[in-house]
Amino acid sequence: MKITAPLIKEEINNLKAGEYVYITGTIYTARDAAHKRMYEAIKNGEKLPINLENNIIYYMGPSPAREGNVIGSAGPTTSSRMDKYTPDMLDLGLKGMIGKGKRSEEVKDAIVRNNATYFAAVGGAGALLSKCIKKSEVIAYDDLGTEAIRKLEVVDFPAIVVIDSSGNNLYEMVLDSNK
């Protein structure tokens, strides 16, 4: 299924755990250090460097781009490292996250509460994923290097719906089917 970022409610509602999607549009990157700064800004009532409303954050810190490339290897990082920050960001309108691995029950509850979704990208496929990124621009926290927030323009970026807006979790479904 092809979807467009930023996400719209109807698209989110149609996504089901286990579905493959191809994302085209604008997404943002942020990892641990950027999440910590955004979380502190939220707690201090400060303005965030990006508008979270309907957007997707990709948990990724790219390697340096080789000559002639937009970005270096762009594989996902472990999502659970962002779990303590994620419910607040979802409550501010974030609608999608891309990473790898399991999420906490608090994140799953916040996904359902905010009609959002969690996608997984294939770990170890960063070089291939980078080919779907057509433009990359650092827009905040430049001092964080690879952990700076980037605005990406992507075309047919492949992902799998892991947790859908109803709370169905692909990882739990697979475990249940193996019993």
N, C-alpha and C positions, 0 to 999 in steps of 0.2 A: 504494500500500500504506500502510495506517495502522500506525504504531508508537507505543509508549509510552516515555516517559523517566521515570526512569532505564531504561537498556536491560537486557535479559536475553539470556543467551547464545544461546538458540534464535532470538530475533529477529535478532540480529547475524549468525548463521550463514546465515539465509535471505536477507539483503540481497545484492544483486548490483549491481556497477558499472553505472551507466546507469539504474537504477530511480528512479522518482519516489516520494517518501515524504511523508507528512503526520505530523508529530510532535506528540503531545499529552502534556503532563505538565510536569515540572520540569526546566529547563535553567539553566545559569549562563553569565554573560558574563565575559570577561576578555580584555584586549588586552595590548599590549607591556609596559607598566609593571607591571601586575598579574602577568603571567607572570614578569617578572624578579624580583619580590618572592617569589613562590611558589618559584621555582627556588633563590633564595638560602636560603629557609627549608628546603627539602629538603636542600641541601648542608650546612646548619648543624644538621641533625637536629631542626629545630623543627616544631611542629604546623602544618599548613596550615589556613587559615580555612574551607575547604570539604573535605568528604570526596569524593575523586575517584572512588571505587569505583562503577563502572557508570554514571557520569554523563556528560553532554554539556556541553562548553564551546563557546559561540558567540562567535566572534571579532568583537565588536561593541562600539562605544561610542555610545550613543544621543545624539541631539540632545535639548535640553530638551523636556519634554512641554508641549503647548498645553493651555490650560484645558479640563478635562473629559476629557482623554486620560490613559491609564496611563503612556505613554512617548512620546517623540518618534520621529522617523525612526530606524529600527533596521536599517540595511543592514549587510552583512558587510564586514569589512576583509580585507586581503591576508594569507592564512594563513602564507605563507613567513616572515613576520616573527616568528612564534612557533616556527619549526622547531628552533632550538637548545635550546629548553626542552621541547619536546613528547615526545621519547622517555622522559625521566625521568617525566613525568606519566602517560604510558601505562603505564609499568612499575609505577606506584602504583595502577593500576586504572581510569584514565580509559578510557571505551569509545567515545566519539564526539566529534568536533569538527565545527563548522559554520563555514565561511568562504568564501573565494573564491580561486581560483588554484591553482597547482601546489604540491606538497610535495616535500621532499628525499627522497633514497633512504633516509636514516637514519630518517625519519618513516615511510616506507612499510614498512621492515623492522620497526619497532616496532609498527605497526598489525597486521601479520601475527603477530608474536611474542606479542602481547597480545590477539588475537582482537577487534580494535576496528574502527572504520570512520571514514571521512572523508566528510562531506557538503558540498555547495556550496549556498549560497543565492544568489539572483539579485542581483548587484550593480546598483545604481541603482533597486531596488524597495523601498528602506527604508520609505517611507511605507505601502506595501501590507503589508509584512511586519509592521509595528508593529500592524496590526489583529488579528493572530493572538496578540498578547501581551495576556493578560488581567490580569496582575498583575506588578509590578516592585518589588523591594525591594533597596536597597543593603545588603549583608551584610558587606563587608570593604573596607578601603583607601579609605574615604570621601574621604580627602585627595586622591585621584587624580581626583576629579571624574567626567567621563564614562568614565574608564578604571577606575573602582571595580568591584569584583566585585558583580554583581547576581544575584539569584535571580529567575528568570522563570517564570511559569506560562503555558504556551502551549497553544493549541488549533488543530490542523490546520495547523501551521507547515510550509510547503512547502520541500522540499529535494531534492537529487539525490544519490544515492550516487556518489561519485567514486572512492574506493578502498575496496573491500570487504575483509572479513577474510581472504580468500585472496590479496590483493595485486593483484587485477585493478584496473586504473586506467583510468577512462573516457577521460581525456585521451590516454593512449597508444593505447587502442583506436581512437579517432577518427583519430589520426595514421596508425596502421597501415592503416585502411580507406581512407585517401585516397592510399595509395601505388600 
